[in-house]
Structures are given as C-alpha cells and as structure tokens.
Amino acid sequence: MRFEISKVLDAIEGRVSTDPELVRAVLDLAEVARYVDLDGGRPASTLRLGMVIDALGRQLEEDNVAVYAVVHRALLSDADLTSNERMVLRRWADDGLVEVLNNPGDRVLEVADLLGLPVLSRARYDGMAGRFPWVTGQPGRLLAPLPGAGGPVLVPRVKGNAPAPTGPSPSGRKLLARTWRCKEPGCVLFGGSGGGAFADLAEIDRKPSGQPPPRLRAGQPICPRHEQRLTDAGPRPATEVLSVRIGGMVRRRFVVTAERPVLVGRAPEEANGIRLGQWLNDEARRWISRSHVRFELRGADLVAQDVSTNGSGVRPGGSLEESERIGLARQQSRVMRPGDIVELYPGVQVGRASTWVSGGMTNPTSVMAEAPTMAMRVVDRG
C-alpha cells in the first residue's frame, strides 16, 4: 500500500503549482486534508487533495488541471499524516510547488483575488466580504468540496451562472508584470534556486515557471514565506500559455517563455517536453514524431517550428477549411497570429489557451487512479 500511496502522491505532485499562468483554483491544503467525510479515512490525509483536484477537473471538464495550494507550516510536521506524506510535503515546499506560511490568514482569498480564480473551501468567509466582495456576491468563485455519489463535487456558495473568467485583478496585473526578489538567500518563490533537504533531487519541470503573486501589506509587496519586503527587479519576461487539444478535449496547458522553449510530440526527451503519447490512437502515434513541434518566444512573437518527420499544419485563425490550412515541412517556422492553431495530426492541435473554452471532457484523467481501495471509502449519502 505504501508504494501505491507514493504513486498517487507523485501524480498529485504534477497538479500542484504556484505558477499563476497554470493554476485553475486556490485552496488551503491543511483544510482539505481534514475533509474526513470525503473518504471516511484518517483524521488527515494528503490524498484528499487528489480527490478535490479530480472534482475540479470534472467541474471544468478539462484534463490535468492544477491548483495553487497554500499550506500552514504546521502541516509539514502534523502527526496525523504519515511520515511519507510529511516528507512529500517538505519536498513540495522545497521545490516551490506549494506556498508554505507560518500564518496563512487570508492568503487563500488574496491569491484568488489577485489571480481571478475560484477558491475551493467549505469556509463561508462572510466576514471577508468587505475586502473581497466576490465571496458573497459572485457565483462560482467560492466552491465547497462535498461528498458525492461518484466522488467529491464542488458546490457553489453563491448560486447562479458563473461569469466568464476575467483573469487577474488590476492589482494582480501590476504585481505579475514585474519580477520580484526576496532578500532571503535561496527563496524558491522569489529569485532563489530552492533549498532544503530535497534541493538536489528537484527536477526542472517540477519548478514553477512563473513567480506567484506577492503578498500585499499596506500596499507593499511582501514575500509570503519569509515575510520580507520584496525588491522590484524589473519587468517580468513575456510568456504565452498554450493548450493541447486532442479530439476536441483540452488535455494539457503549458507555458512558453523566451528562456524556456517547449517541444511537443509523442514523447520528447526534454524534461519540460509535452508528451502526447498516452492520448493518441495507433495511427496518430505512427504519424507524430517523438519531438514534433517546437514553440518559442522571439521577442513578442510566438513561433512554431516543425521538427518532425511527417510535417505539421497551421490553421489560420482556427479555420476548419482545408483550403486555408498551411503546411509546415521539417524546420519550417511560422509566427502564430491570434487564433492560429498548429495541427500535428487531424484532431491533435496546439493553440493559445484562450483559443478554446474548457469543456467536452466528461471523465478527465484521475490522479487517484493508483489509490489503494482500503485507503479510500466513498461515503454513502443515501
């Protein structure tokens, strides 16, 4: 069972991030870990994080959704967790995948407000409505994870049709437009390369590619982990968030920066490559190369370069007309205009994340697939 639980935690690890470009919701991990009624198990379990992430994927009808987890430092030594769970939490903290605080306070709401994201919590937060009016006035922003027949469901505190995502708030946009540096040596969130017992084990693709939003105190940006004022290090480098859509379903999001080009293909060898093999049928696997298309930023331009054997195609503005499809042969490049879609194979497409609305996937990939059954028990609410 220990091995199976470790596999689940590894799967969950791929769904936690402090990168504002990738996360889809914010939560308090210490709170979620104690939702005993989700599985009827131990007083605290990090596996419940996976259950809530699965619920978010079902809600958004999208695969591989990531969450921004705020963690009270006390959870890293909580005796209600197993020693393996505590070790994994410390590794996530050292890798900058979660935000560890001595006193989280209203940090969950602050992050959600700055990034324009929903909060997954059973807390009502009515007393915070003065500072964050959306907790009582905006449908879809406060979602309570509750037991359901097929696993946890997210129930909105405020009923009604949820508005379309608007992205970061004005304050959030200002903060995210700058690069911040912490005075604390080795601060993994703001300028350091990480530290702690697991620093030498950290993999490149586990690190956040974008800084989290600073904490604000009296209008000043503060490092939430070290509670020190941050230094403005200049404009943040440009980024582009792309999505992979296969068979009409959004399978994966990823970030491209000038310093971090990304290869997409059947099975790129690069650590940050986007591997599509698990979602491809046999014919698509034969056509799509291990590394098929390279995406990079050249100045303000997002450039797609074919590096495959069989070639790719570009659908300008997302056009479905075959007569408008532009072929890309090996080593050919094209600047991607708004709405352009790169097609590796019919139905296997990559475009800016804003090109597609989430949806269409009724059964997203579960991070709990490897969970031992005796560690989980679906609660019968009937």
Contacts in CASP RR format, 6 or more apart in sequence:
PFRMAT RR
TARGET T0000
AUTHOR 0000-0000-0000
METHOD contacts of the structure
MODEL  1
MRFEISKVLDAIEGRVSTDPELVRAVLDLAEVARYVDLDGGRPASTLRLG
MVIDALGRQLEEDNVAVYAVVHRALLSDADLTSNERMVLRRWADDGLVEV
LNNPGDRVLEVADLLGLPVLSRARYDGMAGRFPWVTGQPGRLLAPLPGAG
GPVLVPRVKGNAPAPTGPSPSGRKLLARTWRCKEPGCVLFGGSGGGAFAD
LAEIDRKPSGQPPPRLRAGQPICPRHEQRLTDAGPRPATEVLSVRIGGMV
RRRFVVTAERPVLVGRAPEEANGIRLGQWLNDEARRWISRSHVRFELRGA
DLVAQDVSTNGSGVRPGGSLEESERIGLARQQSRVMRPGDIVELYPGVQV
GRASTWVSGGMTNPTSVMAEAPTMAMRVVDRG
1 372 0 8 1.000
1 374 0 8 1.000
1 375 0 8 1.000
2 84 0 8 1.000
4 370 0 8 1.000
4 371 0 8 1.000
4 372 0 8 1.000
4 375 0 8 1.000
5 47 0 8 1.000
5 82 0 8 1.000
5 84 0 8 1.000
5 371 0 8 1.000
5 372 0 8 1.000
5 375 0 8 1.000
6 84 0 8 1.000
7 370 0 8 1.000
8 47 0 8 1.000
8 50 0 8 1.000
8 367 0 8 1.000
8 368 0 8 1.000
8 370 0 8 1.000
8 371 0 8 1.000
9 46 0 8 1.000
9 47 0 8 1.000
9 84 0 8 1.000
9 85 0 8 1.000
9 88 0 8 1.000
11 50 0 8 1.000
11 367 0 8 1.000
11 368 0 8 1.000
11 369 0 8 1.000
11 370 0 8 1.000
12 46 0 8 1.000
12 47 0 8 1.000
12 49 0 8 1.000
12 50 0 8 1.000
12 53 0 8 1.000
12 367 0 8 1.000
13 88 0 8 1.000
13 92 0 8 1.000
13 97 0 8 1.000
13 206 0 8 1.000
14 66 0 8 1.000
14 206 0 8 1.000
14 367 0 8 1.000
15 50 0 8 1.000
15 53 0 8 1.000
15 64 0 8 1.000
15 65 0 8 1.000
15 66 0 8 1.000
15 67 0 8 1.000
15 367 0 8 1.000
16 49 0 8 1.000
16 66 0 8 1.000
16 67 0 8 1.000
16 68 0 8 1.000
16 69 0 8 1.000
16 92 0 8 1.000
16 97 0 8 1.000
16 98 0 8 1.000
17 23 0 8 1.000
17 66 0 8 1.000
17 67 0 8 1.000
17 68 0 8 1.000
17 97 0 8 1.000
17 208 0 8 1.000
18 68 0 8 1.000
18 96 0 8 1.000
18 97 0 8 1.000
18 98 0 8 1.000
18 99 0 8 1.000
18 189 0 8 1.000
18 208 0 8 1.000
18 210 0 8 1.000
18 211 0 8 1.000
18 212 0 8 1.000
19 66 0 8 1.000
19 208 0 8 1.000
19 209 0 8 1.000
19 210 0 8 1.000
19 212 0 8 1.000
19 255 0 8 1.000
20 68 0 8 1.000
20 115 0 8 1.000
20 168 0 8 1.000
20 176 0 8 1.000
20 210 0 8 1.000
20 211 0 8 1.000
20 212 0 8 1.000
20 213 0 8 1.000
21 209 0 8 1.000
21 210 0 8 1.000
21 239 0 8 1.000
21 241 0 8 1.000
21 255 0 8 1.000
22 66 0 8 1.000
22 209 0 8 1.000
22 241 0 8 1.000
22 253 0 8 1.000
22 254 0 8 1.000
22 255 0 8 1.000
23 66 0 8 1.000
23 67 0 8 1.000
23 68 0 8 1.000
23 115 0 8 1.000
23 117 0 8 1.000
24 56 0 8 1.000
24 60 0 8 1.000
24 62 0 8 1.000
24 65 0 8 1.000
24 66 0 8 1.000
24 67 0 8 1.000
24 117 0 8 1.000
24 118 0 8 1.000
25 56 0 8 1.000
25 65 0 8 1.000
25 67 0 8 1.000
25 68 0 8 1.000
25 112 0 8 1.000
25 117 0 8 1.000
25 118 0 8 1.000
25 119 0 8 1.000
25 120 0 8 1.000
25 143 0 8 1.000
26 67 0 8 1.000
26 68 0 8 1.000
26 69 0 8 1.000
26 70 0 8 1.000
26 108 0 8 1.000
26 111 0 8 1.000
26 112 0 8 1.000
26 115 0 8 1.000
26 117 0 8 1.000
26 118 0 8 1.000
26 119 0 8 1.000
26 120 0 8 1.000
27 49 0 8 1.000
27 52 0 8 1.000
27 67 0 8 1.000
27 68 0 8 1.000
27 69 0 8 1.000
27 70 0 8 1.000
27 108 0 8 1.000
27 119 0 8 1.000
27 120 0 8 1.000
27 121 0 8 1.000
28 69 0 8 1.000
28 70 0 8 1.000
28 71 0 8 1.000
28 72 0 8 1.000
28 104 0 8 1.000
28 108 0 8 1.000
28 121 0 8 1.000
29 46 0 8 1.000
29 49 0 8 1.000
29 69 0 8 1.000
29 70 0 8 1.000
29 71 0 8 1.000
29 72 0 8 1.000
29 75 0 8 1.000
29 98 0 8 1.000
30 71 0 8 1.000
30 72 0 8 1.000
30 74 0 8 1.000
30 75 0 8 1.000
30 78 0 8 1.000
30 104 0 8 1.000
31 121 0 8 1.000
31 122 0 8 1.000
31 123 0 8 1.000
32 48 0 8 1.000
32 49 0 8 1.000
32 52 0 8 1.000
32 120 0 8 1.000
32 145 0 8 1.000
33 44 0 8 1.000
33 45 0 8 1.000
33 46 0 8 1.000
33 48 0 8 1.000
33 49 0 8 1.000
33 75 0 8 1.000
33 81 0 8 1.000
34 43 0 8 1.000
34 44 0 8 1.000
34 48 0 8 1.000
35 48 0 8 1.000
35 52 0 8 1.000
35 122 0 8 1.000
35 145 0 8 1.000
35 152 0 8 1.000
36 42 0 8 1.000
36 43 0 8 1.000
37 147 0 8 1.000
37 379 0 8 1.000
38 48 0 8 1.000
38 51 0 8 1.000
38 52 0 8 1.000
38 145 0 8 1.000
38 147 0 8 1.000
38 151 0 8 1.000
38 152 0 8 1.000
38 379 0 8 1.000
39 45 0 8 1.000
39 47 0 8 1.000
39 48 0 8 1.000
39 51 0 8 1.000
39 375 0 8 1.000
39 376 0 8 1.000
39 377 0 8 1.000
39 378 0 8 1.000
39 379 0 8 1.000
40 377 0 8 1.000
40 379 0 8 1.000
41 375 0 8 1.000
41 376 0 8 1.000
41 377 0 8 1.000
42 80 0 8 1.000
43 80 0 8 1.000
44 75 0 8 1.000
44 78 0 8 1.000
44 80 0 8 1.000
44 81 0 8 1.000
45 81 0 8 1.000
45 85 0 8 1.000
45 375 0 8 1.000
46 81 0 8 1.000
46 85 0 8 1.000
46 88 0 8 1.000
46 89 0 8 1.000
47 368 0 8 1.000
47 371 0 8 1.000
47 375 0 8 1.000
47 376 0 8 1.000
49 67 0 8 1.000
49 69 0 8 1.000
50 367 0 8 1.000
50 368 0 8 1.000
51 145 0 8 1.000
51 151 0 8 1.000
51 152 0 8 1.000
51 368 0 8 1.000
51 376 0 8 1.000
52 67 0 8 1.000
52 120 0 8 1.000
52 145 0 8 1.000
52 152 0 8 1.000
53 65 0 8 1.000
53 67 0 8 1.000
53 367 0 8 1.000
54 151 0 8 1.000
54 152 0 8 1.000
54 364 0 8 1.000
54 366 0 8 1.000
54 367 0 8 1.000
54 368 0 8 1.000
55 145 0 8 1.000
55 151 0 8 1.000
55 152 0 8 1.000
55 153 0 8 1.000
55 154 0 8 1.000
56 65 0 8 1.000
56 67 0 8 1.000
56 120 0 8 1.000
56 154 0 8 1.000
57 63 0 8 1.000
57 65 0 8 1.000
57 361 0 8 1.000
57 364 0 8 1.000
58 153 0 8 1.000
58 362 0 8 1.000
58 363 0 8 1.000
58 364 0 8 1.000
59 143 0 8 1.000
59 153 0 8 1.000
59 154 0 8 1.000
60 358 0 8 1.000
60 359 0 8 1.000
61 358 0 8 1.000
61 359 0 8 1.000
61 360 0 8 1.000
61 361 0 8 1.000
61 362 0 8 1.000
61 364 0 8 1.000
62 249 0 8 1.000
62 250 0 8 1.000
62 358 0 8 1.000
62 359 0 8 1.000
62 361 0 8 1.000
62 364 0 8 1.000
63 249 0 8 1.000
63 250 0 8 1.000
63 251 0 8 1.000
63 252 0 8 1.000
63 361 0 8 1.000
63 364 0 8 1.000
63 365 0 8 1.000
64 251 0 8 1.000
64 252 0 8 1.000
64 253 0 8 1.000
64 364 0 8 1.000
64 365 0 8 1.000
65 364 0 8 1.000
66 253 0 8 1.000
67 120 0 8 1.000
68 99 0 8 1.000
68 111 0 8 1.000
68 115 0 8 1.000
68 117 0 8 1.000
68 212 0 8 1.000
69 97 0 8 1.000
69 98 0 8 1.000
69 99 0 8 1.000
70 98 0 8 1.000
70 99 0 8 1.000
70 101 0 8 1.000
70 104 0 8 1.000
70 107 0 8 1.000
70 108 0 8 1.000
70 111 0 8 1.000
71 89 0 8 1.000
71 92 0 8 1.000
71 93 0 8 1.000
71 98 0 8 1.000
71 99 0 8 1.000
71 100 0 8 1.000
71 101 0 8 1.000
71 104 0 8 1.000
72 100 0 8 1.000
72 101 0 8 1.000
72 102 0 8 1.000
72 103 0 8 1.000
72 104 0 8 1.000
73 100 0 8 1.000
73 101 0 8 1.000
73 102 0 8 1.000
75 81 0 8 1.000
75 89 0 8 1.000
76 86 0 8 1.000
76 89 0 8 1.000
76 90 0 8 1.000
76 93 0 8 1.000
76 100 0 8 1.000
77 86 0 8 1.000
78 86 0 8 1.000
81 89 0 8 1.000
89 98 0 8 1.000
90 196 0 8 1.000
90 197 0 8 1.000
90 198 0 8 1.000
91 198 0 8 1.000
91 201 0 8 1.000
92 98 0 8 1.000
93 100 0 8 1.000
94 188 0 8 1.000
94 194 0 8 1.000
94 195 0 8 1.000
94 196 0 8 1.000
94 197 0 8 1.000
94 198 0 8 1.000
94 199 0 8 1.000
94 202 0 8 1.000
95 188 0 8 1.000
95 194 0 8 1.000
95 198 0 8 1.000
95 202 0 8 1.000
95 206 0 8 1.000
95 207 0 8 1.000
96 188 0 8 1.000
96 189 0 8 1.000
96 194 0 8 1.000
96 207 0 8 1.000
96 208 0 8 1.000
97 206 0 8 1.000
97 207 0 8 1.000
97 208 0 8 1.000
99 107 0 8 1.000
99 111 0 8 1.000
99 189 0 8 1.000
99 212 0 8 1.000
99 224 0 8 1.000
99 225 0 8 1.000
100 225 0 8 1.000
101 107 0 8 1.000
101 224 0 8 1.000
101 225 0 8 1.000
102 227 0 8 1.000
106 128 0 8 1.000
106 131 0 8 1.000
106 132 0 8 1.000
107 215 0 8 1.000
107 224 0 8 1.000
108 119 0 8 1.000
108 121 0 8 1.000
109 119 0 8 1.000
109 125 0 8 1.000
109 128 0 8 1.000
109 131 0 8 1.000
109 132 0 8 1.000
109 135 0 8 1.000
110 213 0 8 1.000
110 215 0 8 1.000
110 216 0 8 1.000
111 117 0 8 1.000
111 212 0 8 1.000
111 213 0 8 1.000
112 118 0 8 1.000
112 119 0 8 1.000
112 132 0 8 1.000
112 141 0 8 1.000
113 132 0 8 1.000
113 134 0 8 1.000
113 169 0 8 1.000
113 171 0 8 1.000
114 168 0 8 1.000
114 169 0 8 1.000
114 171 0 8 1.000
114 172 0 8 1.000
114 175 0 8 1.000
114 176 0 8 1.000
114 213 0 8 1.000
115 167 0 8 1.000
115 168 0 8 1.000
115 169 0 8 1.000
115 172 0 8 1.000
115 213 0 8 1.000
116 165 0 8 1.000
116 166 0 8 1.000
116 167 0 8 1.000
116 168 0 8 1.000
116 169 0 8 1.000
118 140 0 8 1.000
118 141 0 8 1.000
118 142 0 8 1.000
118 143 0 8 1.000
119 125 0 8 1.000
119 135 0 8 1.000
119 141 0 8 1.000
119 142 0 8 1.000
119 143 0 8 1.000
120 143 0 8 1.000
120 144 0 8 1.000
120 145 0 8 1.000
120 154 0 8 1.000
121 142 0 8 1.000
121 143 0 8 1.000
121 144 0 8 1.000
121 145 0 8 1.000
122 144 0 8 1.000
122 145 0 8 1.000
122 146 0 8 1.000
124 135 0 8 1.000
124 157 0 8 1.000
125 132 0 8 1.000
125 135 0 8 1.000
125 136 0 8 1.000
125 142 0 8 1.000
126 135 0 8 1.000
126 136 0 8 1.000
128 135 0 8 1.000
129 135 0 8 1.000
129 136 0 8 1.000
129 137 0 8 1.000
134 141 0 8 1.000
134 142 0 8 1.000
135 141 0 8 1.000
135 142 0 8 1.000
135 157 0 8 1.000
136 157 0 8 1.000
136 158 0 8 1.000
137 158 0 8 1.000
138 158 0 8 1.000
138 162 0 8 1.000
138 163 0 8 1.000
139 156 0 8 1.000
139 158 0 8 1.000
139 159 0 8 1.000
139 160 0 8 1.000
139 161 0 8 1.000
139 162 0 8 1.000
139 163 0 8 1.000
140 156 0 8 1.000
140 158 0 8 1.000
140 160 0 8 1.000
140 162 0 8 1.000
141 158 0 8 1.000
141 162 0 8 1.000
142 156 0 8 1.000
142 157 0 8 1.000
142 158 0 8 1.000
143 154 0 8 1.000
143 155 0 8 1.000
143 156 0 8 1.000
143 157 0 8 1.000
144 154 0 8 1.000
144 155 0 8 1.000
144 156 0 8 1.000
144 157 0 8 1.000
145 152 0 8 1.000
145 153 0 8 1.000
145 154 0 8 1.000
146 152 0 8 1.000
146 153 0 8 1.000
146 154 0 8 1.000
146 155 0 8 1.000
147 153 0 8 1.000
147 378 0 8 1.000
147 379 0 8 1.000
147 381 0 8 1.000
148 378 0 8 1.000
148 379 0 8 1.000
148 381 0 8 1.000
149 378 0 8 1.000
149 381 0 8 1.000
150 378 0 8 1.000
151 378 0 8 1.000
156 162 0 8 1.000
168 176 0 8 1.000
168 213 0 8 1.000
171 216 0 8 1.000
172 213 0 8 1.000
175 213 0 8 1.000
175 214 0 8 1.000
175 216 0 8 1.000
175 221 0 8 1.000
176 211 0 8 1.000
176 213 0 8 1.000
176 236 0 8 1.000
177 235 0 8 1.000
177 236 0 8 1.000
178 232 0 8 1.000
178 233 0 8 1.000
178 234 0 8 1.000
178 235 0 8 1.000
178 236 0 8 1.000
179 211 0 8 1.000
179 232 0 8 1.000
179 233 0 8 1.000
179 234 0 8 1.000
179 235 0 8 1.000
179 236 0 8 1.000
179 237 0 8 1.000
180 190 0 8 1.000
180 191 0 8 1.000
180 211 0 8 1.000
180 214 0 8 1.000
180 221 0 8 1.000
180 223 0 8 1.000
180 230 0 8 1.000
180 231 0 8 1.000
180 232 0 8 1.000
180 233 0 8 1.000
181 190 0 8 1.000
181 191 0 8 1.000
181 230 0 8 1.000
181 231 0 8 1.000
181 233 0 8 1.000
182 189 0 8 1.000
182 190 0 8 1.000
182 191 0 8 1.000
182 192 0 8 1.000
182 223 0 8 1.000
182 225 0 8 1.000
182 226 0 8 1.000
182 228 0 8 1.000
182 230 0 8 1.000
182 231 0 8 1.000
183 226 0 8 1.000
183 228 0 8 1.000
183 229 0 8 1.000
183 231 0 8 1.000
184 223 0 8 1.000
184 225 0 8 1.000
184 226 0 8 1.000
184 228 0 8 1.000
185 192 0 8 1.000
186 192 0 8 1.000
186 193 0 8 1.000
186 194 0 8 1.000
186 195 0 8 1.000
187 194 0 8 1.000
187 223 0 8 1.000
187 225 0 8 1.000
187 226 0 8 1.000
188 194 0 8 1.000
188 195 0 8 1.000
188 207 0 8 1.000
189 208 0 8 1.000
189 211 0 8 1.000
189 212 0 8 1.000
189 223 0 8 1.000
189 224 0 8 1.000
189 225 0 8 1.000
190 211 0 8 1.000
190 214 0 8 1.000
190 223 0 8 1.000
190 230 0 8 1.000
191 211 0 8 1.000
193 199 0 8 1.000
194 202 0 8 1.000
203 271 0 8 1.000
204 271 0 8 1.000
204 272 0 8 1.000
205 271 0 8 1.000
205 272 0 8 1.000
205 273 0 8 1.000
209 239 0 8 1.000
209 255 0 8 1.000
209 257 0 8 1.000
209 260 0 8 1.000
210 239 0 8 1.000
210 255 0 8 1.000
211 236 0 8 1.000
212 224 0 8 1.000
214 221 0 8 1.000
214 222 0 8 1.000
214 223 0 8 1.000
214 224 0 8 1.000
214 230 0 8 1.000
215 221 0 8 1.000
215 222 0 8 1.000
215 223 0 8 1.000
215 224 0 8 1.000
216 222 0 8 1.000
220 229 0 8 1.000
221 229 0 8 1.000
221 230 0 8 1.000
221 232 0 8 1.000
222 228 0 8 1.000
222 229 0 8 1.000
222 230 0 8 1.000
223 229 0 8 1.000
223 230 0 8 1.000
237 257 0 8 1.000
237 258 0 8 1.000
237 259 0 8 1.000
238 257 0 8 1.000
238 258 0 8 1.000
238 297 0 8 1.000
238 299 0 8 1.000
238 300 0 8 1.000
239 255 0 8 1.000
239 256 0 8 1.000
239 257 0 8 1.000
239 297 0 8 1.000
240 255 0 8 1.000
240 256 0 8 1.000
240 257 0 8 1.000
240 295 0 8 1.000
240 297 0 8 1.000
240 302 0 8 1.000
240 352 0 8 1.000
241 253 0 8 1.000
241 254 0 8 1.000
241 255 0 8 1.000
241 256 0 8 1.000
241 352 0 8 1.000
241 353 0 8 1.000
241 354 0 8 1.000
242 253 0 8 1.000
242 254 0 8 1.000
242 255 0 8 1.000
242 256 0 8 1.000
242 262 0 8 1.000
242 295 0 8 1.000
242 350 0 8 1.000
242 351 0 8 1.000
242 352 0 8 1.000
242 353 0 8 1.000
243 250 0 8 1.000
243 251 0 8 1.000
243 252 0 8 1.000
243 253 0 8 1.000
243 350 0 8 1.000
243 351 0 8 1.000
243 352 0 8 1.000
243 353 0 8 1.000
243 355 0 8 1.000
243 356 0 8 1.000
244 250 0 8 1.000
244 251 0 8 1.000
244 252 0 8 1.000
244 253 0 8 1.000
244 254 0 8 1.000
244 264 0 8 1.000
244 274 0 8 1.000
244 276 0 8 1.000
244 348 0 8 1.000
244 349 0 8 1.000
244 350 0 8 1.000
245 251 0 8 1.000
245 347 0 8 1.000
245 348 0 8 1.000
245 349 0 8 1.000
245 350 0 8 1.000
245 351 0 8 1.000
245 356 0 8 1.000
246 276 0 8 1.000
246 279 0 8 1.000
246 280 0 8 1.000
246 347 0 8 1.000
246 348 0 8 1.000
246 349 0 8 1.000
247 347 0 8 1.000
247 348 0 8 1.000
248 347 0 8 1.000
248 360 0 8 1.000
249 359 0 8 1.000
249 360 0 8 1.000
249 361 0 8 1.000
250 356 0 8 1.000
250 358 0 8 1.000
250 359 0 8 1.000
250 361 0 8 1.000
251 276 0 8 1.000
251 279 0 8 1.000
252 274 0 8 1.000
253 353 0 8 1.000
254 262 0 8 1.000
254 272 0 8 1.000
254 273 0 8 1.000
254 274 0 8 1.000
255 262 0 8 1.000
256 262 0 8 1.000
256 295 0 8 1.000
256 296 0 8 1.000
256 297 0 8 1.000
256 302 0 8 1.000
257 297 0 8 1.000
258 296 0 8 1.000
258 297 0 8 1.000
258 298 0 8 1.000
258 299 0 8 1.000
260 272 0 8 1.000
261 294 0 8 1.000
261 295 0 8 1.000
261 296 0 8 1.000
261 297 0 8 1.000
262 272 0 8 1.000
262 273 0 8 1.000
262 274 0 8 1.000
262 294 0 8 1.000
262 295 0 8 1.000
262 296 0 8 1.000
263 270 0 8 1.000
263 273 0 8 1.000
263 274 0 8 1.000
263 291 0 8 1.000
263 292 0 8 1.000
263 293 0 8 1.000
263 294 0 8 1.000
263 295 0 8 1.000
263 307 0 8 1.000
264 273 0 8 1.000
264 274 0 8 1.000
264 276 0 8 1.000
264 291 0 8 1.000
264 292 0 8 1.000
264 293 0 8 1.000
264 294 0 8 1.000
264 295 0 8 1.000
264 344 0 8 1.000
264 350 0 8 1.000
265 273 0 8 1.000
265 274 0 8 1.000
265 275 0 8 1.000
265 276 0 8 1.000
265 277 0 8 1.000
265 288 0 8 1.000
265 289 0 8 1.000
265 290 0 8 1.000
265 291 0 8 1.000
265 292 0 8 1.000
265 293 0 8 1.000
265 308 0 8 1.000
265 344 0 8 1.000
266 275 0 8 1.000
266 276 0 8 1.000
266 277 0 8 1.000
266 280 0 8 1.000
266 285 0 8 1.000
266 288 0 8 1.000
266 289 0 8 1.000
266 290 0 8 1.000
266 292 0 8 1.000
267 275 0 8 1.000
267 277 0 8 1.000
267 290 0 8 1.000
268 274 0 8 1.000
268 275 0 8 1.000
268 290 0 8 1.000
268 291 0 8 1.000
269 290 0 8 1.000
269 291 0 8 1.000
270 291 0 8 1.000
276 288 0 8 1.000
276 344 0 8 1.000
276 348 0 8 1.000
277 285 0 8 1.000
277 288 0 8 1.000
280 288 0 8 1.000
280 345 0 8 1.000
280 348 0 8 1.000
283 345 0 8 1.000
284 345 0 8 1.000
284 348 0 8 1.000
287 310 0 8 1.000
287 344 0 8 1.000
287 345 0 8 1.000
288 308 0 8 1.000
288 310 0 8 1.000
288 344 0 8 1.000
288 345 0 8 1.000
288 348 0 8 1.000
289 307 0 8 1.000
289 308 0 8 1.000
289 309 0 8 1.000
289 310 0 8 1.000
291 307 0 8 1.000
291 308 0 8 1.000
292 306 0 8 1.000
292 307 0 8 1.000
292 308 0 8 1.000
292 311 0 8 1.000
292 312 0 8 1.000
292 344 0 8 1.000
293 304 0 8 1.000
293 305 0 8 1.000
293 306 0 8 1.000
293 307 0 8 1.000
293 308 0 8 1.000
293 312 0 8 1.000
293 328 0 8 1.000
293 342 0 8 1.000
293 344 0 8 1.000
293 350 0 8 1.000
294 304 0 8 1.000
294 305 0 8 1.000
294 307 0 8 1.000
295 302 0 8 1.000
295 303 0 8 1.000
295 304 0 8 1.000
295 305 0 8 1.000
295 350 0 8 1.000
296 302 0 8 1.000
296 303 0 8 1.000
296 305 0 8 1.000
297 303 0 8 1.000
301 335 0 8 1.000
301 336 0 8 1.000
302 335 0 8 1.000
302 336 0 8 1.000
302 352 0 8 1.000
303 333 0 8 1.000
303 334 0 8 1.000
303 335 0 8 1.000
303 336 0 8 1.000
304 312 0 8 1.000
304 314 0 8 1.000
304 328 0 8 1.000
304 333 0 8 1.000
304 334 0 8 1.000
304 336 0 8 1.000
304 342 0 8 1.000
304 350 0 8 1.000
305 331 0 8 1.000
305 332 0 8 1.000
305 333 0 8 1.000
306 312 0 8 1.000
306 313 0 8 1.000
306 328 0 8 1.000
306 329 0 8 1.000
306 330 0 8 1.000
306 331 0 8 1.000
306 332 0 8 1.000
306 333 0 8 1.000
307 330 0 8 1.000
307 331 0 8 1.000
308 330 0 8 1.000
308 344 0 8 1.000
309 330 0 8 1.000
311 327 0 8 1.000
311 328 0 8 1.000
311 329 0 8 1.000
311 330 0 8 1.000
312 327 0 8 1.000
312 328 0 8 1.000
312 342 0 8 1.000
312 343 0 8 1.000
312 344 0 8 1.000
313 325 0 8 1.000
313 326 0 8 1.000
313 327 0 8 1.000
313 328 0 8 1.000
313 342 0 8 1.000
313 343 0 8 1.000
313 344 0 8 1.000
314 325 0 8 1.000
314 326 0 8 1.000
314 327 0 8 1.000
314 328 0 8 1.000
314 334 0 8 1.000
314 336 0 8 1.000
314 340 0 8 1.000
314 341 0 8 1.000
314 342 0 8 1.000
314 343 0 8 1.000
315 324 0 8 1.000
315 325 0 8 1.000
315 326 0 8 1.000
315 340 0 8 1.000
315 341 0 8 1.000
315 342 0 8 1.000
315 343 0 8 1.000
315 349 0 8 1.000
316 324 0 8 1.000
316 326 0 8 1.000
316 337 0 8 1.000
316 339 0 8 1.000
316 340 0 8 1.000
317 337 0 8 1.000
317 338 0 8 1.000
317 339 0 8 1.000
317 340 0 8 1.000
317 341 0 8 1.000
318 339 0 8 1.000
318 340 0 8 1.000
318 341 0 8 1.000
318 355 0 8 1.000
319 325 0 8 1.000
325 343 0 8 1.000
326 334 0 8 1.000
328 334 0 8 1.000
328 342 0 8 1.000
334 340 0 8 1.000
336 342 0 8 1.000
336 351 0 8 1.000
336 352 0 8 1.000
338 352 0 8 1.000
339 351 0 8 1.000
339 352 0 8 1.000
339 355 0 8 1.000
340 351 0 8 1.000
341 349 0 8 1.000
341 350 0 8 1.000
341 351 0 8 1.000
341 355 0 8 1.000
342 349 0 8 1.000
342 350 0 8 1.000
342 351 0 8 1.000
343 349 0 8 1.000
344 350 0 8 1.000
368 376 0 8 1.000
END
